[in-house]
Amino acid sequence: MGAVISAQLALCPAGTRLLGALYAAVSLGIPVLERLAVRAQANFRCSLWTVRSRGFVWALASSALYRPSQEPIDFLLAAAELSLAASHLPSRERELGTLRFLVWTLVTTLGSNVGFLATMQALSSLSSTRAPCDYR
């Protein structure tokens, strides 16, 4: 599968290759850093706890570059996501241009994460239990 993905990425424009390389580097690098006792994972997880309680607002943008991988199936799904991105994003990048494509990626990531957190906050406020929640 690695040869297929590398062949797909070789045909992609620069912005798509940059996003693919960052996705692979961050997704594979964070577990290595975690083993070295560097707590970097919270910087890439978009949740109410990390954004609101800990103040990691950059997780709204950086979460697109990270897929938590602990089991072999997680690595397979990450490779599938990378393959799908390599097949669908180049046409969007050619249409928009590299700079606008990267800005579009950032804006759509921020918008979907803000929508996700707003939905989670709404569901939390509608909850029948009023016990304190730990968003870890």
C-alpha atoms as an extended CHARMM CRD file, in Angstrom:
* protein
*
       136  EXT
         1         1  MET       CA              0.0000000000        0.0000000000        0.0000000000  PROA      1               0.0000000000
         2         2  GLY       CA              2.9430000000        2.3220000000        0.6260000000  PROA      2               0.0000000000
         3         3  ALA       CA              4.0280000000        2.1310000000       -3.0160000000  PROA      3               0.0000000000
         4         4  VAL       CA              0.5180000000        3.0150000000       -4.1820000000  PROA      4               0.0000000000
         5         5  ILE       CA              0.3380000000        6.0440000000       -1.8820000000  PROA      5               0.0000000000
         6         6  SER       CA              3.8140000000        7.2620000000       -2.8570000000  PROA      6               0.0000000000
         7         7  ALA       CA              2.8900000000        6.9360000000       -6.5460000000  PROA      7               0.0000000000
         8         8  GLN       CA             -0.2930000000        8.9400000000       -5.9260000000  PROA      8               0.0000000000
         9         9  LEU       CA              1.5610000000       11.6420000000       -3.9880000000  PROA      9               0.0000000000
        10        10  ALA       CA              4.2270000000       11.9320000000       -6.6920000000  PROA      10              0.0000000000
        11        11  LEU       CA              1.5300000000       13.1490000000       -9.1090000000  PROA      11              0.0000000000
        12        12  CYS       CA              0.0740000000       15.6600000000       -6.6170000000  PROA      12              0.0000000000
        13        13  PRO       CA              0.7640000000       19.3990000000       -6.5480000000  PROA      13              0.0000000000
        14        14  ALA       CA              2.9780000000       20.8910000000       -3.8200000000  PROA      14              0.0000000000
        15        15  GLY       CA              0.2280000000       21.8290000000       -1.3400000000  PROA      15              0.0000000000
        16        16  THR       CA             -1.2990000000       18.3600000000       -1.3320000000  PROA      16              0.0000000000
        17        17  ARG       CA              2.1370000000       16.7830000000       -0.8950000000  PROA      17              0.0000000000
        18        18  LEU       CA              2.8510000000       19.1920000000        1.9810000000  PROA      18              0.0000000000
        19        19  LEU       CA             -0.3840000000       18.2630000000        3.7500000000  PROA      19              0.0000000000
        20        20  GLY       CA              0.2720000000       14.5530000000        3.1720000000  PROA      20              0.0000000000
        21        21  ALA       CA              3.8090000000       14.7980000000        4.5250000000  PROA      21              0.0000000000
        22        22  LEU       CA              2.6990000000       16.7740000000        7.5930000000  PROA      22              0.0000000000
        23        23  TYR       CA             -0.1370000000       14.3130000000        8.2440000000  PROA      23              0.0000000000
        24        24  ALA       CA              2.2210000000       11.3370000000        8.0730000000  PROA      24              0.0000000000
        25        25  ALA       CA              4.9780000000       13.0190000000       10.1060000000  PROA      25              0.0000000000
        26        26  VAL       CA              2.6930000000       14.2270000000       12.8790000000  PROA      26              0.0000000000
        27        27  SER       CA              0.6120000000       11.0530000000       13.0690000000  PROA      27              0.0000000000
        28        28  LEU       CA              3.7170000000        8.8760000000       13.2820000000  PROA      28              0.0000000000
        29        29  GLY       CA              5.8240000000       11.3150000000       15.3040000000  PROA      29              0.0000000000
        30        30  ILE       CA              3.4540000000       12.0190000000       18.1940000000  PROA      30              0.0000000000
        31        31  PRO       CA              3.4450000000        8.3970000000       19.4690000000  PROA      31              0.0000000000
        32        32  VAL       CA              7.2650000000        8.4500000000       19.3780000000  PROA      32              0.0000000000
        33        33  LEU       CA              7.3240000000       11.7060000000       21.3510000000  PROA      33              0.0000000000
        34        34  GLU       CA              4.8210000000       10.2730000000       23.8210000000  PROA      34              0.0000000000
        35        35  ARG       CA              7.1810000000        7.3630000000       24.5020000000  PROA      35              0.0000000000
        36        36  LEU       CA              9.9060000000        9.8950000000       25.2410000000  PROA      36              0.0000000000
        37        37  ALA       CA              7.6610000000       11.4870000000       27.9080000000  PROA      37              0.0000000000
        38        38  VAL       CA              6.8730000000       14.5920000000       25.8660000000  PROA      38              0.0000000000
        39        39  ARG       CA              3.1800000000       15.3490000000       26.2500000000  PROA      39              0.0000000000
        40        40  ALA       CA              2.4400000000       16.6010000000       22.7370000000  PROA      40              0.0000000000
        41        41  GLN       CA             -0.7890000000       14.7640000000       21.9590000000  PROA      41              0.0000000000
        42        42  ALA       CA             -3.0910000000       17.3340000000       23.5910000000  PROA      42              0.0000000000
        43        43  ASN       CA             -1.8180000000       19.9730000000       21.1640000000  PROA      43              0.0000000000
        44        44  PHE       CA             -3.4070000000       18.0470000000       18.2890000000  PROA      44              0.0000000000
        45        45  ARG       CA             -6.6760000000       16.7970000000       19.8230000000  PROA      45              0.0000000000
        46        46  CYS       CA             -9.6670000000       19.0390000000       19.3230000000  PROA      46              0.0000000000
        47        47  SER       CA            -12.0150000000       18.6010000000       22.2700000000  PROA      47              0.0000000000
        48        48  LEU       CA            -13.8220000000       20.8310000000       24.7430000000  PROA      48              0.0000000000
        49        49  TRP       CA            -11.2800000000       19.9590000000       27.3890000000  PROA      49              0.0000000000
        50        50  THR       CA             -8.1830000000       20.8550000000       25.3620000000  PROA      50              0.0000000000
        51        51  VAL       CA             -9.6000000000       23.9890000000       23.7400000000  PROA      51              0.0000000000
        52        52  ARG       CA            -11.7030000000       25.4730000000       26.5400000000  PROA      52              0.0000000000
        53        53  SER       CA            -10.2020000000       24.1520000000       29.7560000000  PROA      53              0.0000000000
        54        54  ARG       CA             -6.5330000000       24.0240000000       28.7850000000  PROA      54              0.0000000000
        55        55  GLY       CA             -6.5920000000       26.9010000000       26.2940000000  PROA      55              0.0000000000
        56        56  PHE       CA             -5.0280000000       25.0070000000       23.3910000000  PROA      56              0.0000000000
        57        57  VAL       CA             -6.8810000000       26.9640000000       20.6900000000  PROA      57              0.0000000000
        58        58  TRP       CA             -4.3110000000       25.9240000000       18.0700000000  PROA      58              0.0000000000
        59        59  ALA       CA             -5.7910000000       22.4120000000       18.3250000000  PROA      59              0.0000000000
        60        60  LEU       CA             -8.6660000000       23.7540000000       16.2080000000  PROA      60              0.0000000000
        61        61  ALA       CA             -6.2560000000       23.9440000000       13.2500000000  PROA      61              0.0000000000
        62        62  SER       CA             -3.6500000000       21.3140000000       14.0970000000  PROA      62              0.0000000000
        63        63  SER       CA             -6.1290000000       18.4710000000       14.6180000000  PROA      63              0.0000000000
        64        64  ALA       CA             -6.3610000000       17.9280000000       10.8440000000  PROA      64              0.0000000000
        65        65  LEU       CA             -2.7300000000       16.8020000000       10.8370000000  PROA      65              0.0000000000
        66        66  TYR       CA             -3.0590000000       14.1190000000       13.5060000000  PROA      66              0.0000000000
        67        67  ARG       CA             -4.7560000000       10.7330000000       13.6800000000  PROA      67              0.0000000000
        68        68  PRO       CA             -4.3280000000        8.8970000000       16.9950000000  PROA      68              0.0000000000
        69        69  SER       CA             -2.8160000000        5.5000000000       16.1640000000  PROA      69              0.0000000000
        70        70  GLN       CA             -2.5130000000        2.7750000000       18.7570000000  PROA      70              0.0000000000
        71        71  GLU       CA             -3.6460000000       -0.3740000000       16.9380000000  PROA      71              0.0000000000
        72        72  PRO       CA             -2.5840000000       -1.7070000000       13.5270000000  PROA      72              0.0000000000
        73        73  ILE       CA             -6.0460000000       -0.9200000000       12.1170000000  PROA      73              0.0000000000
        74        74  ASP       CA             -5.4620000000        2.7620000000       12.9580000000  PROA      74              0.0000000000
        75        75  PHE       CA             -2.4020000000        2.8200000000       10.6990000000  PROA      75              0.0000000000
        76        76  LEU       CA             -4.3800000000        1.1450000000        7.9280000000  PROA      76              0.0000000000
        77        77  LEU       CA             -7.1550000000        3.7330000000        8.2350000000  PROA      77              0.0000000000
        78        78  ALA       CA             -4.6000000000        6.5630000000        8.2280000000  PROA      78              0.0000000000
        79        79  ALA       CA             -3.1030000000        5.1650000000        5.0090000000  PROA      79              0.0000000000
        80        80  ALA       CA             -6.5950000000        4.9580000000        3.5080000000  PROA      80              0.0000000000
        81        81  GLU       CA             -7.2650000000        8.5970000000        4.4880000000  PROA      81              0.0000000000
        82        82  LEU       CA             -3.9760000000        9.6430000000        2.9220000000  PROA      82              0.0000000000
        83        83  SER       CA             -4.8170000000        7.7350000000       -0.2600000000  PROA      83              0.0000000000
        84        84  LEU       CA             -8.2590000000        9.3400000000       -0.4740000000  PROA      84              0.0000000000
        85        85  ALA       CA             -6.7620000000       12.7810000000        0.0840000000  PROA      85              0.0000000000
        86        86  ALA       CA             -4.1560000000       12.1480000000       -2.6350000000  PROA      86              0.0000000000
        87        87  SER       CA             -6.8820000000       11.2080000000       -5.0800000000  PROA      87              0.0000000000
        88        88  HSD       CA             -9.3450000000       14.0240000000       -4.3390000000  PROA      88              0.0000000000
        89        89  LEU       CA             -7.3900000000       17.0830000000       -3.1600000000  PROA      89              0.0000000000
        90        90  PRO       CA             -5.1670000000       17.6850000000       -6.2270000000  PROA      90              0.0000000000
        91        91  SER       CA             -8.1060000000       18.7280000000       -8.3950000000  PROA      91              0.0000000000
        92        92  ARG       CA             -9.1630000000       21.2650000000       -5.7510000000  PROA      92              0.0000000000
        93        93  GLU       CA             -5.6010000000       22.5720000000       -5.4930000000  PROA      93              0.0000000000
        94        94  ARG       CA             -5.2900000000       22.9530000000       -9.2770000000  PROA      94              0.0000000000
        95        95  GLU       CA             -8.5970000000       24.8090000000       -9.2800000000  PROA      95              0.0000000000
        96        96  LEU       CA             -7.6900000000       27.2050000000       -6.4480000000  PROA      96              0.0000000000
        97        97  GLY       CA             -3.9160000000       27.4640000000       -6.6370000000  PROA      97              0.0000000000
        98        98  THR       CA             -1.5730000000       26.3400000000       -3.8660000000  PROA      98              0.0000000000
        99        99  LEU       CA             -1.8560000000       29.3110000000       -1.4960000000  PROA      99              0.0000000000
       100       100  ARG       CA             -5.6490000000       29.5370000000       -1.7320000000  PROA      100             0.0000000000
       101       101  PHE       CA             -5.8640000000       25.7580000000       -1.3720000000  PROA      101             0.0000000000
       102       102  LEU       CA             -3.8760000000       25.8530000000        1.8950000000  PROA      102             0.0000000000
       103       103  VAL       CA             -6.0350000000       28.7360000000        3.1790000000  PROA      103             0.0000000000
       104       104  TRP       CA             -9.1690000000       26.8000000000        2.1300000000  PROA      104             0.0000000000
       105       105  THR       CA             -7.8840000000       23.7700000000        4.0450000000  PROA      105             0.0000000000
       106       106  LEU       CA             -7.2720000000       25.8710000000        7.1500000000  PROA      106             0.0000000000
       107       107  VAL       CA            -10.6760000000       27.5840000000        6.9680000000  PROA      107             0.0000000000
       108       108  THR       CA            -12.6010000000       24.3370000000        6.4560000000  PROA      108             0.0000000000
       109       109  THR       CA            -10.6970000000       22.6800000000        9.3070000000  PROA      109             0.0000000000
       110       110  LEU       CA            -11.3910000000       25.5800000000       11.6630000000  PROA      110             0.0000000000
       111       111  GLY       CA            -15.0620000000       25.7420000000       10.6230000000  PROA      111             0.0000000000
       112       112  SER       CA            -15.7260000000       22.0480000000       11.0750000000  PROA      112             0.0000000000
       113       113  ASN       CA            -13.9250000000       21.9490000000       14.4340000000  PROA      113             0.0000000000
       114       114  VAL       CA            -15.7870000000       25.0110000000       15.7430000000  PROA      114             0.0000000000
       115       115  GLY       CA            -19.0530000000       23.4010000000       14.6100000000  PROA      115             0.0000000000
       116       116  PHE       CA            -18.0720000000       20.1550000000       16.3250000000  PROA      116             0.0000000000
       117       117  LEU       CA            -17.2120000000       21.9190000000       19.6050000000  PROA      117             0.0000000000
       118       118  ALA       CA            -20.4490000000       23.9490000000       19.4830000000  PROA      118             0.0000000000
       119       119  THR       CA            -22.4220000000       20.7360000000       19.0060000000  PROA      119             0.0000000000
       120       120  MET       CA            -20.5890000000       19.0660000000       21.8940000000  PROA      120             0.0000000000
       121       121  GLN       CA            -21.2450000000       22.0900000000       24.1220000000  PROA      121             0.0000000000
       122       122  ALA       CA            -24.9290000000       22.0520000000       23.1930000000  PROA      122             0.0000000000
       123       123  LEU       CA            -25.2070000000       18.3330000000       23.9070000000  PROA      123             0.0000000000
       124       124  SER       CA            -23.3860000000       18.8390000000       27.1940000000  PROA      124             0.0000000000
       125       125  SER       CA            -25.7820000000       21.5770000000       28.2560000000  PROA      125             0.0000000000
       126       126  LEU       CA            -28.7980000000       19.4160000000       27.3070000000  PROA      126             0.0000000000
       127       127  SER       CA            -27.5190000000       16.5260000000       29.3750000000  PROA      127             0.0000000000
       128       128  SER       CA            -29.8370000000       15.4430000000       32.1690000000  PROA      128             0.0000000000
       129       129  THR       CA            -26.9550000000       14.7460000000       34.5460000000  PROA      129             0.0000000000
       130       130  ARG       CA            -25.3860000000       17.8130000000       36.0530000000  PROA      130             0.0000000000
       131       131  ALA       CA            -22.3210000000       15.9870000000       37.3270000000  PROA      131             0.0000000000
       132       132  PRO       CA            -18.9880000000       17.6460000000       36.4880000000  PROA      132             0.0000000000
       133       133  CYS       CA            -17.5290000000       16.3390000000       33.2400000000  PROA      133             0.0000000000
       134       134  ASP       CA            -13.9030000000       15.5570000000       32.6330000000  PROA      134             0.0000000000
       135       135  TYR       CA            -13.3180000000       16.0660000000       28.9130000000  PROA      135             0.0000000000
       136       136  ARG       CA            -10.1910000000       13.9480000000       28.6950000000  PROA      136             0.0000000000
